[in-house]
Every structure is written in C-alpha cells, then in structure tokens.
Amino acid sequence: AGGGGGGGGAAPSLELRGGREEVWSVSVSDGPLVAAGTQAALLLWDVRRADTPAARLEVHTEAVSAVRFQPGSASALVSGSVDGLICSIDCRQTNDDDAVTGVINEGRPVSSLGFFGPEPASHLHVLSSLETLSVWDLQQQAGTCLARHDALRREVDMLGEEEAAAGAGDGIDYLVGCQYCPATQRLYLVAGEHCGTLHLLAVEREAVVALASLRGGGGGAARGHTSDVRCFLWDGGGLLSGGEDARLCSWSPDGDAAAGSDATTLASTSRKSAKPPAARAGGAPARGGSGAPRRANPY
C-alpha cells in the first residue's frame, strides 16, 4: 500500500505487487477488482487487500497482452493474448478451469481489445499485431464473429484523386485503436501513416468507411505529427493524440472535415476545444465518394 512521500517527492496512493513479471495491460472493474495481463499470467487484485493478488490465472500459453472488464460489471472480464485466444473470465472464481466461461480463437496475436455497444456492451472489438480488426458478439458463450477486416491497409483508400496523383502517402500503415461513441452508436477506428498522418474511420457491418484525414497544418512551424502515433484520447469534445515524435496534438476541424484537419501541437497541458469530425450526426461520406452522407449502421 502507498504512504506519505518524503523530500517533496510524490508517492503512489496504492501499490499492487504480484512479482517481477512484465505488465502488458491493466483494467479496473466497477467493483474492488483490478486485473493485469502479464508476461505469463492474468493477475487479479482486490484493492481492499492489495498486498497480494487475489488470484493468478494461467489461462493463456503466451503473454496476456490485453485485459478489459465489461462496463458496469464487477467480475466479468475478457483477456487477449499473443497466443491468439480471447478468454471470457468470471473473476469470482480463483482457479483456471472454473474461471474461464468461454474462449474465442482470434487466430492472430491480440494487441488490444475493448467492449462497445449499448448497455450491457456485449460486443468486442479486437486489434491484432498484424494490423487486423475483428468484431465479435459475446452474447453467445462461444462468441460470434460479426466482421473481420484482414486487409485494412489495402481495403480503405484514404486518398483523393489529387493526393493520389501527387503521391501523398500510401493510405493506412498501422492501426492505433478503436472507440465507441454512444451518441451516434458507432464504432470508430483511428489509423495512421508512418509520416504522422492520422485517419478517422467508422466501422460498419459491411465495411470500414473513411471519414477524415488529420494532417499537420502549414505555416512557419511544423505542426501535427511527424512519426507514428501510439495513443489517443477522445472524450466526445476533442481528439488528443500522442506519438513517437514526443508530441501531443489537439485536433480541430477547419472547414470541410474531408479535406483534412488542423492540428495544434501542445507544449504544455493546455488544449483548445476541439470537436472531432466523427462526432457529426449522420457520419460523413467516404473519401472520393459521391458526397451523399452514409447512414450509420451500428452494431
């Protein structure tokens, strides 16, 4: 447990110890439980008795790369692993056989996953280290795959005719992450190019639809990202991204969202109010499309 700090240094309010294993992912339940995926196991703590893990579950054969509690639940958890499996876990159980309530064979190393959809959020989005996206319905014990996008770097054309003629990038190089918007009931995907450009897409049942490209603006000082983006925060009122170039960028649309967005590169914790283009009701047409808005087709 944490304690008071000395010498003016900050000290953690709570410290969970489970050995010397490398931690890959953490998640907090709506109850007292905290889960961590490590190099060798899934660890569970009850924060009321944080000195030792409440359970150690060895339900995967390789590193547990992603863990997420189901929203609103104190005990329902999913774990994803480099072994390509996704396990549904009942955290009220403390042994491997009883804790696993379902297994999905994703078939690819899982890099991230998350729940989405209307409450009780029974759908799961899964990204792999091979830059693929799959969508699952967990209402059935075995899980049902609703969509699989194995070639997003080729399926989605992010370039308009003028940009393509000028050789302005190759489209999608990697996937950053997904986020669900309850207001529009749509799942969004953020992808990127190695040059720093970000792409915002909507994940629909039939396809992944390009909405906007987020590029650094012009001017005397370089703005926007210049390298891979590894994380983003989208609270419904603004999009903040962080990259390997040691920059945090706050994105704000300037005019037509399909024509790209302006970036404010942050040197401090201050940020401008921004409204990401994906939050617009009714969505946006795909790049190079007919211009007619596409109707949302939520899961």
N, C-alpha and C positions, 0 to 999 in steps of 0.2 A: 504494500500500500504506500501511497505517497506521504510526504511530510513537508514540513516547512523548509524553505531553502535558506542557505546561509550565504553571506557575502554578496547579497544583491542578485544572485542567480535564480532563475525560475526552476521550480521543481514540479514534476507531474503530480496531479491530484490523485491518480490511480495508476498503479503499475502491475501488469499481469505477466506472470512468469510461467513459462512452460518448457524450459530447457534452452538449448542453444540452436534450435532449428531455425532456418531462414523463413521469415514470414512473407507469403506472397499476396495474401488478401485478408481483409477483415470485414466483419459486418456486425451490426448491433440490432438486437431484437426489440420488439415493443414491450418486452419484459426485462428481467435482470440478466439475460444471457448475452455473451459476446462470443463470436466464432472467429477462428483464424485458420486459414489454409496455410500449411507449412510444406517444407520440402518432403516430408514423409507422412503426414497425418493431418486430420482435422481435429483441432483443439476447441473445447468449449469451456468457458468460464461462467460462473455465477458471480457477479460483481459484489454480492453480499459476502462472499467467501472467496476473495480474489487471490489468496496466497498460492493455491494450486488449482490446476484445471479440474473441472467437474467431470470431464470425460475426454478420452483420447480415442478417436475413431479412425481405424486404418481401413478405410473403405475404397481407397484407390491404390494403384500399383506404382504411380509416379506422383510428382509434385501436385499439390492441390492449389491450382492457380487462381480459382475464383470461388467465393462463397457469398451467398445472399440470403437473408431472412425474407420470408414473404411479408409484404407490407401488412401491418395490422396483426401479425401473429407473434406470439411469444416463443414458439417452439418449432415452426415449420421452416426448414432451411433447404437450399439446394447448393450442391458443391460441384464444381467442374475441375477437370484435371488435364494434365498433359497426356494422360493415357487415353483421352478421347471419350471418357464416360462422364455423365452427369447423374448425380445421385440425389434423390429426394430423401431428406433426413428428418426423422422425428427426434428432436433434441431432448425429449423427456426420457428417452432410452439411453442407456450408457454402454451397451455392448453392440458390436458391429452388426450382427445378424438381425437384432430387433430394431435397430435404429434406421436401417435402410428400408424405405417403403416403396421405392421404385427406382429403376435405372434406365437411362436413355443412352444409347450408343450414338454419340455425335459423329464418331469416326475420324475426328480431327482434333489436334491439341487445342483445348479450350483456353482462350486468353482472357475473356471477360463474359459475364452474363448478367441478366437482370430481369426482374418481373415487370410486367406492364399490363395495361388494360383497365377497364372499370373494376371497382372492388368486387371480389377479393383479389384482383390482379392475378389471374390464373394462367397468363401467357408468359412465355420466356423468350427473350432474345439472346442469341449466343454468337459471339465472335470467336474466330479461331486464329491461331498464329499464321495460318495460310491465307489470311485476309478474306475469309468467307463469312457469310451471315446466314443463320438459320433461325426460324421462328417456330416455337412449339406451344401446343396446348397441353397443359398439365392436369386438366380435369379428369383425364383417364390415367389410371395407375401407370401404364406403360408409356404414356406421353404420345402425342400425335404431332408429326411434323406438318405444319401448315404451309411453309415456304422454305426454299433453300436457294441461296444465291452464291454459287461457287465461282463465278467469274465476273465479279463486280468491276474489276479493272478493265474488262472488255465490254461488259453489258451496257454500262452507262456512259453516254457521250456527254461530257461536260462542256465541250467547246462549241461556240457558234461558228458560222461559216467563215467570218473574218478572222477569228482567232485561230481556227484550224489552218487557214491558208498562210498565216504568219508563223505557224509552228509554235504557238503559245502553249506549251505543255502537252502532256500525254493523257490527261484526264485524271484517273484515280491511281495512286501508287500504294496507299495503305488506308486502313480503317482506324478511326480514333475511338468511336464509341456511339452508343445509342441513348436516346432519351425520349420518354413518353410525355405527351402534352395532354393533360386531362381536358383542357378547354376545347381542343379540336379533336380529341380522341384519335390522335395519330401518333405513330411511332416515327421518330426522326433519326437519321443516321448522319454523323459527321465523318467525312473522309478527307484525305489530304494528298498533296503532291510534295515531293521532296524539296521543291523550291520554296515551300512555305504557304502556298495557296490552300485554302480550305474550301470544301464543298459541303453544302447542306442538302440532304435528300430526304424524301418521305418514303417510308417502307409501306407498300400496299400489298394486298393479297396477290396480285398478278405480277407486280414489278416494283422496282425501286425507281422513283421519279426524281429527277434533278430539279431542285428549287432555286438555288442561288450559289454563286461562287464568291468567296470572300478573299479579296486580294488587297495587298497594301496599296495605299494611295500614292500619288506622285508628290512633287514638292522637293524642297531642298534637302530635307532629312528623310532618310528611309523610314517607312512606316510599314506595319504589318510584319509577318513572319518571313524569315529567310531560310528556314530549315524545317525539319519535321515537327509537327505539333503532337504532343503526347497526352494532353488533357484539356478538358473544357468544363465550364460551369455555366449552365443556362437556367436561370430562375424564372423564366417566362417574361422577364422585362429586360433582359440583356444577355449577351453572349460574351464570356471571358475565356480566352484560350491561352495556354502556356506551351512553350516549345523548347526544343533543344538549343535554340539560339539565345536562351536566357531572357526571353521577352514574355511579358504578359500583354495581351492585346484585347481591348474592348471594342466590339464591332457595332457599328451603327450604320444602317442603310442610308444611302444618299441618292434619292431619286428612285429609279426603277431597280428593284432588287435583282432582277435577272441580269442586269448589266454589271453587277459586282457591287461590293460594299466597301465603305471607307473604314479604315482602322485607326484607332487612337492607341499608340503604344504607350504603356504605362511605366513610369519611372518611380511611382510611389503607389500607395494603396488607394488613391483616389481614382474614380472612374466616372465617365459620363453615362447618363441614362441612355440605354440603347434598347431597341425593340427588334429582335431578330426577324428576318423575313418569313421564317417558317411559322410564326405565330399568327400570320394573317388568316382570317377566316376564309375557308374555301380553298386554301392551298394556292399554288402557282403553277403555270404551265412549265413543261419541261423545256430545257434549252433547245432552241432550234425548232420548237413545236409550232402548232397552228396559232397559238395565242389564246385559245379558249381555255378557261380555267378547268382543271380536272377536279371532279368531285372526290371528296375524301371517301376512302373505302376502309374504314377502321376494322381492326380485329375485334 
